[in-house]
């Protein structure tokens, strides 16, 4: 393996063949860990890790699930029997576009020989440090901006958007407080739903009438696992069955926790005789959709920890994806609009990755966020648990239709522009 000019013989002791192979395997394991931690889906993670291992001179079979990674290493031209198998137990990851791009750069440098694997592994481990305080505050603000802007996109009133934004800030603070606290993190979804419903109900009953369901849904929109549902169906359709089933089950559990929180809060309000207003205020004018869309795009860039230089790209991806879906939906129905939106974003992300040699996730992940049908799944389960069988069943059918349409759009986008890069 060539060594970069900065890797002088005096800084690192030379390695024999066994140590060199061990370091390369260690680098691949750390690469898989970081890709998983920063939100890479199973198909892309497995392909990326396999490609890097092959360029480093050995074969690696990878099995990725939302909570674990299994890697088997062997000779490229061997008999197929693994020399070493490593199991990595890891919590489900969150998308961090800045660190994901950095992982991609390190992997490319090690694969082409411009960076020694030992230094590459050290740089990957350095990325695992906790988020700085500024990033934590940005996460909290992103929850508030997302909630308020989504409320405007739902055609609610100014009080609705303001209340949703304030509740979103509280939920963001709750989520950040759960970092490093596993027990709180597990219960965050239910607690957030309970807090959002309780506060919105009190405001509607005592201060100003609200469109209660839309305010609660807007406040919880970031927690609703629409992206997880979409990735689960995509993994299932690409025959990554273990990861797809696990991810789908995890998304379903999150929806159940959110639904339980809202129902529990509604029951508490009933016991305390807190009755929300029966009417809501007139919706905002249509022109407010445009600034709300821009604010939502900025919020998603903050939520995904995007580097400042990539903000214009992320904003463009969110806006283009929404507009294509909106116009396509108005012309030929919502499912077709979601299909076209997914196709454009998938093809666009692959084209960006091919031309700029950077992860297409910079376009794909934030752009798809307004297309994923997580809110539809939340409404469906909520109606079913409230014995609104007809409404819940109808929305469930719509959920399945939108999921299929979005996944089909993403798959056809890959066919239109082949993904030259794994990420």
C-alpha angles and dihedrals in degrees: 000000000000116000124224121247091252092058098082118185089245094062099052128030115238117259130221121229096270093048091046091053091047092052091049091051090048090053092052091049091050090046091055091048093052095044089052092046093052097050109269112158119237099257094050094042093051093047094046094049092045092051094050092048090051091051089051091056108262141078122254127187112199131197113186126188129169091265106028146027126210118196126185119192128200144143117296093233097030132118095273095258113129119241093197135014122195126191117200119194110204139161119249110279133234125222112263107172096188094054093039090057090048091051089051091052093050092048091051093049094050093045094052093044099246091115126043114238092237091057091042091054091049091051091049091051090049088060089063093074117119118272114270119251092255090057091050091052090047089053091053092048091047091058091054095046092046093051095047096045094046089051089056091048087053087060097246129147131270093261090050092053093045094050092045090051093050092048089048090056090052091050091049090053090049092051093049090048087056093061106111092007106095097184093052092043092056092052096040096099095054093042092049092050091048093049093045094049094043095049094044091049093050092048091048092048100043110021118021134347113261138191086244102193094046093047092051092045092049092050091050097040096108092052095049105102100230093135091049091052091049093048090047093055091044091052091048092051090049091052096252087133102163094052093039095052093045093048092047091051091049092051091049091051090051092051090050091051092049091047092048090052093052094046092047091051091048090052092049090051090050092052090049091046093241102154118185120224114275094223135049134215123264114279124256119267117272095250091069088072091077100056088040090055090051091049090049090052091052090047092053091049089053092044092054093047093242119188113248093245090058097051095097090052094049093046091050092049093052094046096045093047092050095045094048090049092045095050094041091049093050091049102044108004136282098283092053091047091053090048093052092045092052092047094051093047094045094049091042093051092050091048091051091049092050096047101037099031092229131115115290087215087087087072102026104049101050093033094057094047095088091046100053114104098224093125089054091055091048092052092047095053091042092054093046093051089049090055093251091136100165094048093042093050093048092051091046090057089049089051092054092046093051093046091052091046094050095046090046090052092051092048094047089048088057088052093048093051113017114229100244091181125053095229 
